[in-house]
Amino acid sequence: MNYRLVPMDRSTVPDVAAIDAECFSKPWSEDMLCEELYNDNASYITAVADDGTVLGYAGLSVVLDEGCIEKVAVKGKYRRMGVADALVDAFVRFGRAHLAFITLEVRASNDAAIQLYMKHGFEQVGRRKNYYADIHEDAILMTLDYHKDETDG
């Protein structure tokens, strides 16, 4: 399937909200996603098929030289096609050029996501107990430190 990565805009917000509702126990509303369009410290990208179908999306917030991947989600029937990999790769490449590190939290049971992040160089650095209180699940805190190689000597 052919797709391209493009910035989220008002036309894709309804599809992004539907994906968010499919993938997360506490989804963001269309209004919340629209607010991110005007957040100077955030970037949301979408994977859009040639026919206009929004396959997935990801969000990154940045403060100074620190990034945090807020969301990565792919519509169920488009998983395992490299969409999440491409979305994460876009932010990893951005981070390499502009950031000291990127962090994220992922459900402890989400092995596929943890493996994806590890493939991109993220390391497990901690655990947030009961982070997802509504589903009584811990989060794994992961970090990609772009300066680690320099300090490890």
C-alpha positions in Angstrom: 0.0 0.0 0.0 1.3 3.4 -0.9 1.1 6.2 1.5 2.8 9.5 2.4 3.5 11.2 5.7 2.0 14.6 6.0 1.2 17.1 8.8 -2.1 16.6 10.5 -4.6 19.3 9.4 -8.3 20.1 10.0 -9.3 17.7 7.2 -7.7 14.7 8.8 -8.7 15.4 12.4 -12.0 13.4 12.3 -10.1 10.3 11.0 -7.3 10.8 13.5 -10.0 11.0 16.3 -11.6 7.8 15.1 -8.2 6.0 15.1 -7.5 7.4 18.6 -10.8 6.1 19.8 -10.0 2.7 18.3 -6.5 2.5 19.9 -6.7 4.2 23.3 -8.8 3.7 26.4 -8.9 7.5 26.9 -9.1 8.9 23.4 -8.7 12.6 22.6 -11.7 14.4 21.2 -11.6 16.2 17.8 -11.5 19.5 19.7 -8.4 18.4 21.7 -6.7 17.3 18.5 -7.6 20.6 16.8 -5.9 22.4 19.7 -2.7 20.6 18.8 -2.7 22.2 15.3 -2.0 25.5 17.1 0.5 24.2 19.7 3.9 25.6 18.7 5.6 22.9 20.8 3.9 19.9 19.1 3.9 18.2 15.7 1.4 15.7 14.6 1.9 13.7 11.4 -0.5 11.4 9.5 0.1 8.5 7.2 -2.3 9.0 4.3 -2.9 6.5 1.5 -3.1 7.5 -2.1 -6.9 7.3 -1.9 -7.0 9.7 1.0 -7.5 7.1 3.8 -5.8 8.1 7.0 -3.9 4.9 8.1 -2.3 6.2 11.3 -0.8 9.2 13.1 1.8 10.2 15.6 2.4 13.2 17.8 5.6 14.7 19.3 5.9 17.5 21.8 9.1 19.4 22.2 10.4 21.6 25.0 13.9 23.1 24.4 16.0 20.1 23.3 13.7 17.4 24.8 11.1 15.5 22.8 8.2 13.3 24.0 6.3 11.1 21.6 2.7 11.5 22.8 0.9 9.2 20.5 1.5 6.6 17.8 -1.6 4.8 16.5 -2.5 2.9 13.4 -6.0 1.8 12.3 -6.4 -1.9 13.0 -6.6 -3.2 9.5 -3.4 -1.3 8.5 -1.2 -2.7 11.2 2.0 -4.7 10.5 2.4 -2.9 7.2 5.2 -0.6 8.3 3.0 2.5 9.0 4.0 2.9 12.7 7.6 2.2 11.8 7.5 5.1 9.3 5.8 7.4 11.7 8.3 6.7 14.5 11.2 6.9 12.1 10.2 10.4 11.0 10.3 11.6 14.6 13.6 9.7 15.3 15.2 11.4 12.3 13.9 14.8 13.4 15.2 14.2 16.9 18.7 13.2 15.7 18.9 16.6 14.0 17.3 18.8 16.7 17.0 17.1 20.1 19.1 15.7 22.9 16.7 12.9 23.6 13.1 11.6 23.1 11.0 9.9 25.7 7.7 8.0 25.6 5.5 5.9 27.7 4.0 2.6 26.5 1.7 0.1 28.0 3.7 -2.7 29.7 1.7 -5.3 27.8 2.2 -3.7 24.4 5.0 -5.9 23.2 4.7 -5.0 19.6 5.1 -1.3 20.3 8.0 -1.9 22.8 9.8 -3.9 20.1 9.2 -1.2 17.5 10.6 1.5 19.8 13.6 -0.7 20.7 14.3 -1.2 16.9 14.6 2.6 16.7 17.1 2.7 19.6 14.8 3.4 22.5 15.8 1.8 25.8 13.6 0.9 28.7 14.7 3.3 31.5 11.8 3.0 34.1 8.3 1.9 34.9 5.4 4.1 35.9 3.2 2.0 38.3 -0.5 2.0 37.4 0.1 4.8 34.9 -3.0 3.7 33.0 -5.2 3.7 36.1 -8.4 3.0 34.1 -7.0 -0.3 32.9 -4.7 -0.9 35.9 -1.6 -1.2 33.9 2.0 0.1 34.3 3.7 2.1 31.6 7.3 1.4 30.5 9.3 4.6 30.2 11.6 4.5 27.2 14.2 7.0 26.1 16.3 7.5 23.0 19.3 9.5 24.0 21.2 11.0 21.0 24.2 11.8 23.1 24.6 8.4 24.8 27.2 7.2 22.4 29.3 10.3 23.1 29.2 9.8 26.9 29.7 6.0 26.9 33.2 6.6 25.5 
